[in-house]
Structure formats: C-alpha cells, structure tokens
Amino acid sequence: MKTKILVIEDDTAISELICMNLEAAGYDPVPIYDGEEAETAVLAEKEKREGVPEYALALLDIMLPGKDGFQLMEVMQTAEIPVIYLTAKADVVSKVHGLRAGAEDYIVKPFEVLELLVRIEKVLQRTGRGREIIEIQDVRIDRKEHQVTKGGKPVALKPMEYELLVLLAGNKNVAFSREQLLSQVWGSDYMGETRTVDVHIGRLRKKLDFFDVIRTIPKTGYRLED
C-alpha cells in the first residue's frame, strides 16, 4: 500500500505540481483545496479509523479559504497527522508560530521539489511512518534491519552505497544532480569531488544489476526508475 499524503493547497497549479511529483516518487497524494474541507476530511477519517491514521503526513498551506493552516493545526494534532507547512509566508513570526504549534517542518515557497521530497522522507522516518520496505524488481531494501537482498540473497553494501541506494529508491523517478547526492548522502560539508558519486553508482549498478534501473541523466546526475 502506498503512503497517503494530504496536499492541502488552494492554488491548483501548485497542488497539481506537488501531487505529480509525489506520485512519481511512489506516494499517494490526496489533494484538498479548502480549509474547512480539509477539517471535515480529517475528522471523518479519524471517526472511522481502526488503528494507525490513513494519512501519514499533511502538506499544509497557511493561507487557505475557509480555515487557515494555523487553525487546522489543532485538528491535525488531534488526528495524529504530522504536518509540514508549505507556504509563501516567509516572515520569522509565522515560522516560529508554525513550529511552536507543532509542525514538523516549515518550507517557504517557491521551493525545490527535490528538497520537498527529501524533507518529507525525513519527517516520515522521524515520526515512524516511513516506508520500512522498498522493493525494486527483485531487490528488497529493509530499512529497519538495514539490509538489502536480491532474489532473496543478501547483498553486501558499504555504508555510503546503502545510503545512496536508499535515497534514490525512496525517491523513484526523481532526478538528482551529483551535487545534490553529495550533499544529501555525504553531507553539505563534504569536500570531495562529484566523481565520488559516479564511483558509488557504478558499484550499485554492478552489485544489484541495476544498469537499466539507475539511469544517467546527461549533464545532470542520476535517476532510479521503476
């Protein structure tokens, strides 16, 4: 079952862009365009729920018709749905208000889609709602056990090979530049060359037979396709 994410955004173009990229990355986005509609949907889901919330996360705009994003925070917390604010309100007061109210993250528009996807993945992992198992063809990544198998047989990966694979597999069909991969896997303070990424990609392709799965994007970087 795909991870469901609420996209509460009244701008149709932005909502469609977010949903398109979430779908490409393997999520199940649920768009809502009005604050009161969002409240109704969340409360209805909570009422019929048996077990964990249906929605793993809400991407929440602040300036919405009906009820605004700040007003919706209480119902999100009641329903145990983590929130990432995604808003044009860039002032410090709004950021502090949103984070103190209980948001897991606060992202200001305009935003980079890749950054949004990575932050979503981090929040899902931090709140215990991340995808523990990721499968690509006959390769299975068990994030809880920190183990990778191919055809049921363990594959020995070095730490950075594993982290690189998890990042690419967790964001299927999303193109990463070499610089982005370096920053996300090795850290923003890493002083090595982008050639490091190429070497590790080569090892992953060989160990997992992913020559047709991890694609090279000319003049950019790499994308894992499934």
Phi, psi and omega in degrees: 000134180284151179286123181273133179231125176286132175243098185258095189210126184274346177277112186302317182296317180292318179301315180295321178297314180297312183297320179300316181287326176295318178298317180298328181275359175099012178263171177243092183282143178237102183281137173223139189248002186219141183296317180291323176297321179296315179300316180299316182295317182293315180294323178295319178295319180296321183295321183266359187292142171228093182113220184285155178301144178294324181263125182278340186194152173237127169267115194237119172285157179268313183273094183235151171289154182084258175249141181276174185296326178294320179293331182280346185300321182298317181291327177294319179291321177299323180273000178061042178250115178299149185235136165245117175287134180229098196213161176274352181283101186262359183289151184298321181301315180294319178300312180297317179302312183297316182289321178292331180289342176126005179293145178283333182201165182218113183243131183264136174281148354287153185229160174273130182302320180299316178299318178300313181298319180293319179293322176300313181300319181293319179294318179298319178292318182295327182265007177075022182242011180287165179283110181286327180242127175237130181238133174228112185053238181262014178260132181236124179253117178257101186288331180291317180272353181058048185225144177237132177233153175230118184062029179087355181256135181300143176242125181278114177242142174288158185310313182287331175295318180296313182297322179294318178297315181298318180297313181292316183290329179284349179227059183304142175069013178254129181276129176248138171282162177298322180295321179293320178295318177300314182295317185284326185264313184268342179105150185294341181265006180292133186256005182284181182266160179294343177302332178304318179297315181300319180297314181292324176297318179300319179294318179297316179301318182289314184292327185253000186055048183256032182297328179258004181257313176269105185267143173275129176259109185310133178063011181233284185178239187219158177215134175267121183251137179225000000 
